[in-house]
Amino acid sequence: MSDDDEHALEAVLRFLYTGGYSIGRWKTGTAAEDSDIYDLLLVKYLIEVCLLADKYDIPDLRKLATLAAKYATTKCLPVEEN
């Protein structure tokens, strides 16, 4: 647990205790909440949650975090159409 991202670990513990998952409480600690940096940090956070859910065998959280990461990735990394 000492190597785990503290914010992602907090999300795992919140899920275990409440059964809920929300990214609304997540903050970067920067003033750049509307920037591309915020979006990328959010994706990183969601991937960390996915990895912890997998590491600790929490399939429901892994599924929720994976869906959130996919959505966030498409938002900040739009696919160019040819």
PDB file of N, CA, C and O in Angstrom:
ATOM      1  N   MET A   1       0.806  -1.205   0.000  1.00  0.00           N
ATOM      2  CA  MET A   1       0.000   0.000   0.000  1.00  0.00           C
ATOM      3  C   MET A   1       0.845   1.263   0.000  1.00  0.00           C
ATOM      4  O   MET A   1       0.377   2.317  -0.431  1.00  0.00           O
ATOM      5  N   SER A   2       2.071   1.179   0.471  1.00  0.00           N
ATOM      6  CA  SER A   2       2.891   2.379   0.552  1.00  0.00           C
ATOM      7  C   SER A   2       3.265   2.912  -0.835  1.00  0.00           C
ATOM      8  O   SER A   2       3.562   4.097  -0.980  1.00  0.00           O
ATOM      9  N   ASP A   3       3.253   2.056  -1.842  1.00  0.00           N
ATOM     10  CA  ASP A   3       3.566   2.489  -3.201  1.00  0.00           C
ATOM     11  C   ASP A   3       2.342   3.005  -3.951  1.00  0.00           C
ATOM     12  O   ASP A   3       2.473   3.534  -5.055  1.00  0.00           O
ATOM     13  N   ASP A   4       1.175   2.860  -3.375  1.00  0.00           N
ATOM     14  CA  ASP A   4      -0.066   3.227  -4.051  1.00  0.00           C
ATOM     15  C   ASP A   4      -0.298   4.732  -3.998  1.00  0.00           C
ATOM     16  O   ASP A   4       0.047   5.392  -3.018  1.00  0.00           O
ATOM     17  N   ASP A   5      -0.885   5.259  -5.061  1.00  0.00           N
ATOM     18  CA  ASP A   5      -1.261   6.668  -5.109  1.00  0.00           C
ATOM     19  C   ASP A   5      -2.279   6.941  -4.009  1.00  0.00           C
ATOM     20  O   ASP A   5      -3.294   6.250  -3.918  1.00  0.00           O
ATOM     21  N   GLU A   6      -2.018   7.940  -3.177  1.00  0.00           N
ATOM     22  CA  GLU A   6      -2.879   8.179  -2.013  1.00  0.00           C
ATOM     23  C   GLU A   6      -4.302   8.590  -2.390  1.00  0.00           C
ATOM     24  O   GLU A   6      -5.252   8.216  -1.702  1.00  0.00           O
ATOM     25  N   HIS A   7      -4.459   9.353  -3.469  1.00  0.00           N
ATOM     26  CA  HIS A   7      -5.797   9.768  -3.885  1.00  0.00           C
ATOM     27  C   HIS A   7      -6.586   8.586  -4.452  1.00  0.00           C
ATOM     28  O   HIS A   7      -7.780   8.437  -4.191  1.00  0.00           O
ATOM     29  N   ALA A   8      -5.906   7.759  -5.223  1.00  0.00           N
ATOM     30  CA  ALA A   8      -6.564   6.571  -5.771  1.00  0.00           C
ATOM     31  C   ALA A   8      -6.910   5.598  -4.653  1.00  0.00           C
ATOM     32  O   ALA A   8      -7.971   4.973  -4.678  1.00  0.00           O
ATOM     33  N   LEU A   9      -6.022   5.466  -3.676  1.00  0.00           N
ATOM     34  CA  LEU A   9      -6.296   4.589  -2.547  1.00  0.00           C
ATOM     35  C   LEU A   9      -7.491   5.090  -1.742  1.00  0.00           C
ATOM     36  O   LEU A   9      -8.292   4.298  -1.247  1.00  0.00           O
ATOM     37  N   GLU A  10      -7.604   6.399  -1.616  1.00  0.00           N
ATOM     38  CA  GLU A  10      -8.764   6.976  -0.936  1.00  0.00           C
ATOM     39  C   GLU A  10     -10.055   6.614  -1.677  1.00  0.00           C
ATOM     40  O   GLU A  10     -11.067   6.307  -1.046  1.00  0.00           O
ATOM     41  N   ALA A  11     -10.022   6.650  -3.005  1.00  0.00           N
ATOM     42  CA  ALA A  11     -11.197   6.274  -3.790  1.00  0.00           C
ATOM     43  C   ALA A  11     -11.548   4.804  -3.581  1.00  0.00           C
ATOM     44  O   ALA A  11     -12.725   4.451  -3.502  1.00  0.00           O
ATOM     45  N   VAL A  12     -10.531   3.943  -3.491  1.00  0.00           N
ATOM     46  CA  VAL A  12     -10.764   2.515  -3.242  1.00  0.00           C
ATOM     47  C   VAL A  12     -11.412   2.316  -1.882  1.00  0.00           C
ATOM     48  O   VAL A  12     -12.397   1.590  -1.754  1.00  0.00           O
ATOM     49  N   LEU A  13     -10.854   2.966  -0.867  1.00  0.00           N
ATOM     50  CA  LEU A  13     -11.422   2.825   0.485  1.00  0.00           C
ATOM     51  C   LEU A  13     -12.844   3.372   0.559  1.00  0.00           C
ATOM     52  O   LEU A  13     -13.708   2.777   1.203  1.00  0.00           O
ATOM     53  N   ARG A  14     -13.088   4.506  -0.100  1.00  0.00           N
ATOM     54  CA  ARG A  14     -14.440   5.075  -0.113  1.00  0.00           C
ATOM     55  C   ARG A  14     -15.417   4.094  -0.769  1.00  0.00           C
ATOM     56  O   ARG A  14     -16.542   3.919  -0.301  1.00  0.00           O
ATOM     57  N   PHE A  15     -14.973   3.459  -1.857  1.00  0.00           N
ATOM     58  CA  PHE A  15     -15.827   2.485  -2.531  1.00  0.00           C
ATOM     59  C   PHE A  15     -16.120   1.295  -1.623  1.00  0.00           C
ATOM     60  O   PHE A  15     -17.255   0.824  -1.553  1.00  0.00           O
ATOM     61  N   LEU A  16     -15.092   0.812  -0.928  1.00  0.00           N
ATOM     62  CA  LEU A  16     -15.279  -0.341  -0.050  1.00  0.00           C
ATOM     63  C   LEU A  16     -16.223  -0.038   1.112  1.00  0.00           C
ATOM     64  O   LEU A  16     -17.006  -0.898   1.516  1.00  0.00           O
ATOM     65  N   TYR A  17     -16.152   1.169   1.644  1.00  0.00           N
ATOM     66  CA  TYR A  17     -16.989   1.531   2.793  1.00  0.00           C
ATOM     67  C   TYR A  17     -18.386   1.990   2.409  1.00  0.00           C
ATOM     68  O   TYR A  17     -19.341   1.769   3.154  1.00  0.00           O
ATOM     69  N   THR A  18     -18.513   2.633   1.244  1.00  0.00           N
ATOM     70  CA  THR A  18     -19.818   3.193   0.884  1.00  0.00           C
ATOM     71  C   THR A  18     -20.468   2.523  -0.314  1.00  0.00           C
ATOM     72  O   THR A  18     -21.674   2.655  -0.521  1.00  0.00           O
ATOM     73  N   GLY A  19     -19.679   1.804  -1.102  1.00  0.00           N
ATOM     74  CA  GLY A  19     -20.215   1.209  -2.319  1.00  0.00           C
ATOM     75  C   GLY A  19     -20.354   2.219  -3.437  1.00  0.00           C
ATOM     76  O   GLY A  19     -20.862   1.898  -4.511  1.00  0.00           O
ATOM     77  N   GLY A  20     -19.899   3.450  -3.188  1.00  0.00           N
ATOM     78  CA  GLY A  20     -20.013   4.501  -4.186  1.00  0.00           C
ATOM     79  C   GLY A  20     -18.672   4.883  -4.769  1.00  0.00           C
ATOM     80  O   GLY A  20     -17.624   4.659  -4.164  1.00  0.00           O
ATOM     81  N   TYR A  21     -18.723   5.456  -5.941  1.00  0.00           N
ATOM     82  CA  TYR A  21     -17.513   5.903  -6.629  1.00  0.00           C
ATOM     83  C   TYR A  21     -17.815   7.223  -7.289  1.00  0.00           C
ATOM     84  O   TYR A  21     -18.758   7.338  -8.072  1.00  0.00           O
ATOM     85  N   SER A  22     -17.011   8.223  -6.973  1.00  0.00           N
ATOM     86  CA  SER A  22     -17.222   9.540  -7.549  1.00  0.00           C
ATOM     87  C   SER A  22     -15.873  10.197  -7.789  1.00  0.00           C
ATOM     88  O   SER A  22     -14.965  10.094  -6.964  1.00  0.00           O
ATOM     89  N   ILE A  23     -15.750  10.865  -8.911  1.00  0.00           N
ATOM     90  CA  ILE A  23     -14.520  11.613  -9.162  1.00  0.00           C
ATOM     91  C   ILE A  23     -14.704  13.072  -8.790  1.00  0.00           C
ATOM     92  O   ILE A  23     -13.788  13.878  -8.950  1.00  0.00           O
ATOM     93  N   GLY A  24     -15.879  13.413  -8.297  1.00  0.00           N
ATOM     94  CA  GLY A  24     -16.177  14.802  -7.958  1.00  0.00           C
ATOM     95  C   GLY A  24     -15.294  15.384  -6.876  1.00  0.00           C
ATOM     96  O   GLY A  24     -15.081  16.597  -6.855  1.00  0.00           O
ATOM     97  N   ARG A  25     -14.769  14.561  -5.971  1.00  0.00           N
ATOM     98  CA  ARG A  25     -13.931  15.059  -4.884  1.00  0.00           C
ATOM     99  C   ARG A  25     -12.464  15.170  -5.274  1.00  0.00           C
ATOM    100  O   ARG A  25     -11.656  15.743  -4.543  1.00  0.00           O
ATOM    101  N   TRP A  26     -12.132  14.618  -6.426  1.00  0.00           N
ATOM    102  CA  TRP A  26     -10.734  14.601  -6.832  1.00  0.00           C
ATOM    103  C   TRP A  26     -10.283  15.981  -7.255  1.00  0.00           C
ATOM    104  O   TRP A  26     -10.960  16.652  -8.034  1.00  0.00           O
ATOM    105  N   LYS A  27      -9.149  16.402  -6.750  1.00  0.00           N
ATOM    106  CA  LYS A  27      -8.570  17.697  -7.122  1.00  0.00           C
ATOM    107  C   LYS A  27      -7.093  17.512  -7.400  1.00  0.00           C
ATOM    108  O   LYS A  27      -6.447  16.642  -6.817  1.00  0.00           O
ATOM    109  N   THR A  28      -6.562  18.328  -8.286  1.00  0.00           N
ATOM    110  CA  THR A  28      -5.159  18.215  -8.648  1.00  0.00           C
ATOM    111  C   THR A  28      -4.258  18.979  -7.697  1.00  0.00           C
ATOM    112  O   THR A  28      -3.065  18.687  -7.613  1.00  0.00           O
ATOM    113  N   GLY A  29      -4.800  19.943  -6.984  1.00  0.00           N
ATOM    114  CA  GLY A  29      -3.960  20.799  -6.167  1.00  0.00           C
ATOM    115  C   GLY A  29      -3.350  21.927  -6.976  1.00  0.00           C
ATOM    116  O   GLY A  29      -2.490  22.658  -6.483  1.00  0.00           O
ATOM    117  N   THR A  30      -3.795  22.072  -8.220  1.00  0.00           N
ATOM    118  CA  THR A  30      -3.294  23.151  -9.079  1.00  0.00           C
ATOM    119  C   THR A  30      -4.447  24.080  -9.420  1.00  0.00           C
ATOM    120  O   THR A  30      -5.615  23.752  -9.213  1.00  0.00           O
ATOM    121  N   ALA A  31      -4.100  25.225  -9.939  1.00  0.00           N
ATOM    122  CA  ALA A  31      -5.119  26.188 -10.352  1.00  0.00           C
ATOM    123  C   ALA A  31      -5.565  25.950 -11.784  1.00  0.00           C
ATOM    124  O   ALA A  31      -6.347  26.733 -12.322  1.00  0.00           O
ATOM    125  N   ALA A  32      -5.093  24.906 -12.400  1.00  0.00           N
ATOM    126  CA  ALA A  32      -5.341  24.661 -13.819  1.00  0.00           C
ATOM    127  C   ALA A  32      -6.500  23.699 -14.040  1.00  0.00           C
ATOM    128  O   ALA A  32      -6.400  22.806 -14.881  1.00  0.00           O
ATOM    129  N   GLU A  33      -7.577  23.856 -13.320  1.00  0.00           N
ATOM    130  CA  GLU A  33      -8.678  22.907 -13.369  1.00  0.00           C
ATOM    131  C   GLU A  33      -9.408  22.867 -14.713  1.00  0.00           C
ATOM    132  O   GLU A  33     -10.128  21.905 -14.983  1.00  0.00           O
ATOM    133  N   ASP A  34      -9.243  23.882 -15.560  1.00  0.00           N
ATOM    134  CA  ASP A  34      -9.904  23.891 -16.859  1.00  0.00           C
ATOM    135  C   ASP A  34      -8.951  23.580 -18.003  1.00  0.00           C
ATOM    136  O   ASP A  34      -9.334  23.681 -19.169  1.00  0.00           O
ATOM    137  N   SER A  35      -7.753  23.216 -17.700  1.00  0.00           N
ATOM    138  CA  SER A  35      -6.748  23.045 -18.742  1.00  0.00           C
ATOM    139  C   SER A  35      -6.590  21.597 -19.169  1.00  0.00           C
ATOM    140  O   SER A  35      -7.161  20.681 -18.576  1.00  0.00           O
ATOM    141  N   ASP A  36      -5.798  21.420 -20.218  1.00  0.00           N
ATOM    142  CA  ASP A  36      -5.472  20.080 -20.686  1.00  0.00           C
ATOM    143  C   ASP A  36      -4.695  19.304 -19.630  1.00  0.00           C
ATOM    144  O   ASP A  36      -4.820  18.083 -19.536  1.00  0.00           O
ATOM    145  N   ILE A  37      -3.892  20.011 -18.833  1.00  0.00           N
ATOM    146  CA  ILE A  37      -3.131  19.352 -17.767  1.00  0.00           C
ATOM    147  C   ILE A  37      -4.090  18.704 -16.775  1.00  0.00           C
ATOM    148  O   ILE A  37      -3.858  17.578 -16.334  1.00  0.00           O
ATOM    149  N   TYR A  38      -5.160  19.401 -16.423  1.00  0.00           N
ATOM    150  CA  TYR A  38      -6.156  18.841 -15.510  1.00  0.00           C
ATOM    151  C   TYR A  38      -6.747  17.565 -16.097  1.00  0.00           C
ATOM    152  O   TYR A  38      -6.879  16.561 -15.397  1.00  0.00           O
ATOM    153  N   ASP A  39      -7.103  17.602 -17.374  1.00  0.00           N
ATOM    154  CA  ASP A  39      -7.690  16.423 -18.018  1.00  0.00           C
ATOM    155  C   ASP A  39      -6.733  15.238 -17.996  1.00  0.00           C
ATOM    156  O   ASP A  39      -7.140  14.109 -17.720  1.00  0.00           O
ATOM    157  N   LEU A  40      -5.473  15.494 -18.285  1.00  0.00           N
ATOM    158  CA  LEU A  40      -4.492  14.410 -18.288  1.00  0.00           C
ATOM    159  C   LEU A  40      -4.243  13.865 -16.889  1.00  0.00           C
ATOM    160  O   LEU A  40      -4.086  12.657 -16.711  1.00  0.00           O
ATOM    161  N   LEU A  41      -4.206  14.746 -15.899  1.00  0.00           N
ATOM    162  CA  LEU A  41      -4.038  14.292 -14.518  1.00  0.00           C
ATOM    163  C   LEU A  41      -5.250  13.482 -14.059  1.00  0.00           C
ATOM    164  O   LEU A  41      -5.111  12.526 -13.296  1.00  0.00           O
ATOM    165  N   LEU A  42      -6.427  13.865 -14.522  1.00  0.00           N
ATOM    166  CA  LEU A  42      -7.634  13.113 -14.196  1.00  0.00           C
ATOM    167  C   LEU A  42      -7.555  11.710 -14.791  1.00  0.00           C
ATOM    168  O   LEU A  42      -7.880  10.734 -14.114  1.00  0.00           O
ATOM    169  N   VAL A  43      -7.130  11.597 -16.041  1.00  0.00           N
ATOM    170  CA  VAL A  43      -6.982  10.292 -16.674  1.00  0.00           C
ATOM    171  C   VAL A  43      -5.974   9.445 -15.903  1.00  0.00           C
ATOM    172  O   VAL A  43      -6.208   8.260 -15.666  1.00  0.00           O
ATOM    173  N   LYS A  44      -4.854  10.051 -15.512  1.00  0.00           N
ATOM    174  CA  LYS A  44      -3.844   9.328 -14.732  1.00  0.00           C
ATOM    175  C   LYS A  44      -4.451   8.811 -13.424  1.00  0.00           C
ATOM    176  O   LYS A  44      -4.242   7.657 -13.050  1.00  0.00           O
ATOM    177  N   TYR A  45      -5.199   9.667 -12.738  1.00  0.00           N
ATOM    178  CA  TYR A  45      -5.849   9.281 -11.490  1.00  0.00           C
ATOM    179  C   TYR A  45      -6.804   8.102 -11.715  1.00  0.00           C
ATOM    180  O   TYR A  45      -6.793   7.141 -10.945  1.00  0.00           O
ATOM    181  N   LEU A  46      -7.611   8.173 -12.747  1.00  0.00           N
ATOM    182  CA  LEU A  46      -8.571   7.105 -13.026  1.00  0.00           C
ATOM    183  C   LEU A  46      -7.873   5.790 -13.358  1.00  0.00           C
ATOM    184  O   LEU A  46      -8.334   4.718 -12.964  1.00  0.00           O
ATOM    185  N   ILE A  47      -6.773   5.876 -14.076  1.00  0.00           N
ATOM    186  CA  ILE A  47      -5.999   4.665 -14.368  1.00  0.00           C
ATOM    187  C   ILE A  47      -5.414   4.094 -13.086  1.00  0.00           C
ATOM    188  O   ILE A  47      -5.383   2.877 -12.905  1.00  0.00           O
ATOM    189  N   GLU A  48      -4.947   4.968 -12.191  1.00  0.00           N
ATOM    190  CA  GLU A  48      -4.431   4.498 -10.891  1.00  0.00           C
ATOM    191  C   GLU A  48      -5.527   3.768 -10.109  1.00  0.00           C
ATOM    192  O   GLU A  48      -5.267   2.736  -9.491  1.00  0.00           O
ATOM    193  N   VAL A  49      -6.737   4.298 -10.136  1.00  0.00           N
ATOM    194  CA  VAL A  49      -7.859   3.631  -9.462  1.00  0.00           C
ATOM    195  C   VAL A  49      -8.117   2.272 -10.099  1.00  0.00           C
ATOM    196  O   VAL A  49      -8.334   1.287  -9.394  1.00  0.00           O
ATOM    197  N   CYS A  50      -8.094   2.211 -11.427  1.00  0.00           N
ATOM    198  CA  CYS A  50      -8.272   0.931 -12.136  1.00  0.00           C
ATOM    199  C   CYS A  50      -7.217  -0.086 -11.699  1.00  0.00           C
ATOM    200  O   CYS A  50      -7.530  -1.243 -11.417  1.00  0.00           O
ATOM    201  N   LEU A  51      -5.970   0.364 -11.648  1.00  0.00           N
ATOM    202  CA  LEU A  51      -4.879  -0.535 -11.271  1.00  0.00           C
ATOM    203  C   LEU A  51      -5.026  -1.034  -9.834  1.00  0.00           C
ATOM    204  O   LEU A  51      -4.783  -2.207  -9.554  1.00  0.00           O
ATOM    205  N   LEU A  52      -5.422  -0.142  -8.928  1.00  0.00           N
ATOM    206  CA  LEU A  52      -5.616  -0.570  -7.536  1.00  0.00           C
ATOM    207  C   LEU A  52      -6.801  -1.518  -7.411  1.00  0.00           C
ATOM    208  O   LEU A  52      -6.746  -2.491  -6.659  1.00  0.00           O
ATOM    209  N   ALA A  53      -7.865  -1.238  -8.143  1.00  0.00           N
ATOM    210  CA  ALA A  53      -9.026  -2.133  -8.107  1.00  0.00           C
ATOM    211  C   ALA A  53      -8.633  -3.517  -8.612  1.00  0.00           C
ATOM    212  O   ALA A  53      -9.099  -4.528  -8.087  1.00  0.00           O
ATOM    213  N   ASP A  54      -7.785  -3.562  -9.620  1.00  0.00           N
ATOM    214  CA  ASP A  54      -7.301  -4.840 -10.119  1.00  0.00           C
ATOM    215  C   ASP A  54      -6.373  -5.503  -9.101  1.00  0.00           C
ATOM    216  O   ASP A  54      -6.481  -6.702  -8.841  1.00  0.00           O
ATOM    217  N   LYS A  55      -5.467  -4.721  -8.533  1.00  0.00           N
ATOM    218  CA  LYS A  55      -4.502  -5.236  -7.554  1.00  0.00           C
ATOM    219  C   LYS A  55      -5.194  -5.853  -6.343  1.00  0.00           C
ATOM    220  O   LYS A  55      -4.774  -6.900  -5.849  1.00  0.00           O
ATOM    221  N   TYR A  56      -6.255  -5.204  -5.867  1.00  0.00           N
ATOM    222  CA  TYR A  56      -6.964  -5.674  -4.674  1.00  0.00           C
ATOM    223  C   TYR A  56      -8.227  -6.466  -5.007  1.00  0.00           C
ATOM    224  O   TYR A  56      -9.051  -6.732  -4.132  1.00  0.00           O
ATOM    225  N   ASP A  57      -8.371  -6.843  -6.287  1.00  0.00           N
ATOM    226  CA  ASP A  57      -9.472  -7.691  -6.748  1.00  0.00           C
ATOM    227  C   ASP A  57     -10.841  -7.145  -6.361  1.00  0.00           C
ATOM    228  O   ASP A  57     -11.604  -7.781  -5.634  1.00  0.00           O
ATOM    229  N   ILE A  58     -11.129  -5.943  -6.871  1.00  0.00           N
ATOM    230  CA  ILE A  58     -12.419  -5.288  -6.653  1.00  0.00           C
ATOM    231  C   ILE A  58     -13.036  -5.056  -8.036  1.00  0.00           C
ATOM    232  O   ILE A  58     -12.945  -3.951  -8.572  1.00  0.00           O
ATOM    233  N   PRO A  59     -13.664  -6.090  -8.620  1.00  0.00           N
ATOM    234  CA  PRO A  59     -14.116  -6.004 -10.014  1.00  0.00           C
ATOM    235  C   PRO A  59     -15.147  -4.911 -10.282  1.00  0.00           C
ATOM    236  O   PRO A  59     -15.127  -4.307 -11.355  1.00  0.00           O
ATOM    237  N   ASP A  60     -16.039  -4.643  -9.344  1.00  0.00           N
ATOM    238  CA  ASP A  60     -17.051  -3.605  -9.588  1.00  0.00           C
ATOM    239  C   ASP A  60     -16.403  -2.223  -9.703  1.00  0.00           C
ATOM    240  O   ASP A  60     -16.781  -1.428 -10.563  1.00  0.00           O
ATOM    241  N   LEU A  61     -15.439  -1.943  -8.844  1.00  0.00           N
ATOM    242  CA  LEU A  61     -14.740  -0.661  -8.917  1.00  0.00           C
ATOM    243  C   LEU A  61     -13.887  -0.600 -10.175  1.00  0.00           C
ATOM    244  O   LEU A  61     -13.814   0.443 -10.825  1.00  0.00           O
ATOM    245  N   ARG A  62     -13.250  -1.695 -10.520  1.00  0.00           N
ATOM    246  CA  ARG A  62     -12.434  -1.733 -11.738  1.00  0.00           C
ATOM    247  C   ARG A  62     -13.287  -1.390 -12.956  1.00  0.00           C
ATOM    248  O   ARG A  62     -12.857  -0.639 -13.832  1.00  0.00           O
ATOM    249  N   LYS A  63     -14.488  -1.941 -13.005  1.00  0.00           N
ATOM    250  CA  LYS A  63     -15.386  -1.669 -14.132  1.00  0.00           C
ATOM    251  C   LYS A  63     -15.782  -0.193 -14.178  1.00  0.00           C
ATOM    252  O   LYS A  63     -15.743   0.425 -15.241  1.00  0.00           O
ATOM    253  N   LEU A  64     -16.162   0.372 -13.031  1.00  0.00           N
ATOM    254  CA  LEU A  64     -16.551   1.780 -12.980  1.00  0.00           C
ATOM    255  C   LEU A  64     -15.394   2.702 -13.344  1.00  0.00           C
ATOM    256  O   LEU A  64     -15.560   3.646 -14.117  1.00  0.00           O
ATOM    257  N   ALA A  65     -14.226   2.424 -12.786  1.00  0.00           N
ATOM    258  CA  ALA A  65     -13.065   3.265 -13.061  1.00  0.00           C
ATOM    259  C   ALA A  65     -12.614   3.144 -14.513  1.00  0.00           C
ATOM    260  O   ALA A  65     -12.160   4.121 -15.108  1.00  0.00           O
ATOM    261  N   THR A  66     -12.737   1.955 -15.078  1.00  0.00           N
ATOM    262  CA  THR A  66     -12.372   1.757 -16.478  1.00  0.00           C
ATOM    263  C   THR A  66     -13.290   2.565 -17.390  1.00  0.00           C
ATOM    264  O   THR A  66     -12.825   3.213 -18.327  1.00  0.00           O
ATOM    265  N   LEU A  67     -14.578   2.526 -17.119  1.00  0.00           N
ATOM    266  CA  LEU A  67     -15.525   3.310 -17.927  1.00  0.00           C
ATOM    267  C   LEU A  67     -15.246   4.804 -17.798  1.00  0.00           C
ATOM    268  O   LEU A  67     -15.277   5.533 -18.790  1.00  0.00           O
ATOM    269  N   ALA A  68     -14.974   5.255 -16.582  1.00  0.00           N
ATOM    270  CA  ALA A  68     -14.672   6.674 -16.369  1.00  0.00           C
ATOM    271  C   ALA A  68     -13.383   7.062 -17.086  1.00  0.00           C
ATOM    272  O   ALA A  68     -13.305   8.142 -17.672  1.00  0.00           O
ATOM    273  N   ALA A  69     -12.375   6.199 -17.046  1.00  0.00           N
ATOM    274  CA  ALA A  69     -11.104   6.480 -17.719  1.00  0.00           C
ATOM    275  C   ALA A  69     -11.286   6.537 -19.231  1.00  0.00           C
ATOM    276  O   ALA A  69     -10.708   7.398 -19.895  1.00  0.00           O
ATOM    277  N   LYS A  70     -12.085   5.629 -19.775  1.00  0.00           N
ATOM    278  CA  LYS A  70     -12.350   5.654 -21.221  1.00  0.00           C
ATOM    279  C   LYS A  70     -13.043   6.943 -21.627  1.00  0.00           C
ATOM    280  O   LYS A  70     -12.694   7.553 -22.638  1.00  0.00           O
ATOM    281  N   TYR A  71     -14.026   7.353 -20.837  1.00  0.00           N
ATOM    282  CA  TYR A  71     -14.743   8.594 -21.137  1.00  0.00           C
ATOM    283  C   TYR A  71     -13.804   9.797 -21.042  1.00  0.00           C
ATOM    284  O   TYR A  71     -13.798  10.658 -21.922  1.00  0.00           O
ATOM    285  N   ALA A  72     -13.019   9.851 -19.978  1.00  0.00           N
ATOM    286  CA  ALA A  72     -12.110  10.980 -19.783  1.00  0.00           C
ATOM    287  C   ALA A  72     -11.045  11.019 -20.869  1.00  0.00           C
ATOM    288  O   ALA A  72     -10.642  12.097 -21.306  1.00  0.00           O
ATOM    289  N   THR A  73     -10.588   9.859 -21.305  1.00  0.00           N
ATOM    290  CA  THR A  73      -9.573   9.797 -22.352  1.00  0.00           C
ATOM    291  C   THR A  73     -10.119  10.330 -23.668  1.00  0.00           C
ATOM    292  O   THR A  73      -9.425  11.070 -24.366  1.00  0.00           O
ATOM    293  N   THR A  74     -11.343   9.971 -24.016  1.00  0.00           N
ATOM    294  CA  THR A  74     -11.927  10.472 -25.266  1.00  0.00           C
ATOM    295  C   THR A  74     -12.188  11.958 -25.177  1.00  0.00           C
ATOM    296  O   THR A  74     -12.175  12.649 -26.196  1.00  0.00           O
ATOM    297  N   LYS A  75     -12.426  12.468 -23.973  1.00  0.00           N
ATOM    298  CA  LYS A  75     -12.656  13.895 -23.800  1.00  0.00           C
ATOM    299  C   LYS A  75     -11.380  14.701 -24.001  1.00  0.00           C
ATOM    300  O   LYS A  75     -11.399  15.743 -24.656  1.00  0.00           O
ATOM    301  N   CYS A  76     -10.266  14.222 -23.441  1.00  0.00           N
ATOM    302  CA  CYS A  76      -9.036  15.015 -23.515  1.00  0.00           C
ATOM    303  C   CYS A  76      -8.126  14.624 -24.672  1.00  0.00           C
ATOM    304  O   CYS A  76      -7.205  15.366 -25.012  1.00  0.00           O
ATOM    305  N   LEU A  77      -8.371  13.476 -25.275  1.00  0.00           N
ATOM    306  CA  LEU A  77      -7.570  13.034 -26.423  1.00  0.00           C
ATOM    307  C   LEU A  77      -8.495  12.680 -27.591  1.00  0.00           C
ATOM    308  O   LEU A  77      -8.669  11.505 -27.913  1.00  0.00           O
ATOM    309  N   PRO A  78      -9.088  13.698 -28.221  1.00  0.00           N
ATOM    310  CA  PRO A  78     -10.031  13.403 -29.308  1.00  0.00           C
ATOM    311  C   PRO A  78      -9.357  12.690 -30.470  1.00  0.00           C
ATOM    312  O   PRO A  78      -8.200  12.954 -30.800  1.00  0.00           O
ATOM    313  N   VAL A  79     -10.097  11.792 -31.075  1.00  0.00           N
ATOM    314  CA  VAL A  79      -9.595  11.023 -32.215  1.00  0.00           C
ATOM    315  C   VAL A  79      -9.875  11.798 -33.485  1.00  0.00           C
ATOM    316  O   VAL A  79     -10.996  12.245 -33.729  1.00  0.00           O
ATOM    317  N   GLU A  80      -8.822  11.952 -34.301  1.00  0.00           N
ATOM    318  CA  GLU A  80      -8.979  12.633 -35.573  1.00  0.00           C
ATOM    319  C   GLU A  80      -9.603  11.685 -36.600  1.00  0.00           C
ATOM    320  O   GLU A  80      -9.193  10.531 -36.727  1.00  0.00           O
ATOM    321  N   GLU A  81     -10.581  12.182 -37.316  1.00  0.00           N
ATOM    322  CA  GLU A  81     -11.209  11.389 -38.357  1.00  0.00           C
ATOM    323  C   GLU A  81     -10.590  11.743 -39.693  1.00  0.00           C
ATOM    324  O   GLU A  81     -10.315  12.911 -39.965  1.00  0.00           O
ATOM    325  N   ASN A  82     -10.368  10.736 -40.530  1.00  0.00           N
ATOM    326  CA  ASN A  82      -9.767  10.972 -41.858  1.00  0.00           C
ATOM    327  C   ASN A  82     -10.837  11.191 -42.883  1.00  0.00           C
ATOM    328  O   ASN A  82     -10.533  11.405 -44.057  1.00  0.00           O
TER     329      ASN A  82
END
